[in-house]
Amino acid sequence: MTKLELAKMIDHTLLKPATSAQIATLCAEAKEYGFASVCVNPCHVKAAAKELEGSQVKVCTVIGFPLGESTTKTKVFETKEAIKNGATEIDMVMNQSLAKANAWRKVSKDIAAVKKACGHIVLKVILETCNLSQKQLIAACNACIGAGADYVKTSTGFGAGGATVEAVSLMADIVHPSGLKVKASGGIHDYEQALELVKNGADRIGASCGVELVK
């Protein structure tokens, strides 16, 4: 895989507090390198959408970030507002407390409500794999399949760990047969690491150092 091909799979991410100038730079880099999307906090969606108007780069934002512990109604409201403001992809965080309690029906119901609010907009569900046992990771993937999500995603980047080859490979084995895709994110710092994740099933890469990955 060439670096140009990898660039088309990258969500160029800035989820720390950011100035308007930093958001503008993020968007300019995404256009220059041909990234799949920029991923920003909800308060920056309007600005990012304006910067990217007329380009192929999508505007992604996060919902229920970073713990997924907002109520379902709150997540639905956040989602609808984000789309109204110009978001074209949604990354929601799975409710971590429900996952810890193995309440998978409730997890799936929460995701399904957000997917309904998304309509045709792509929904990626952040599982925070570092907090899950292998059995829980399998159950979480199946909950996402049942809820009609479009992607499962490894990490927020704010947890105790990020994307691993083992987690991505397992996620891909479970969800790819159902048509869902896998986004690897969290702690991805170089081209070789990103390439290894892609080889093991990642369809999208989330990284705050996207430019460094493809240079």
Disulfide bonds with the S-S distance in Angstrom:
none
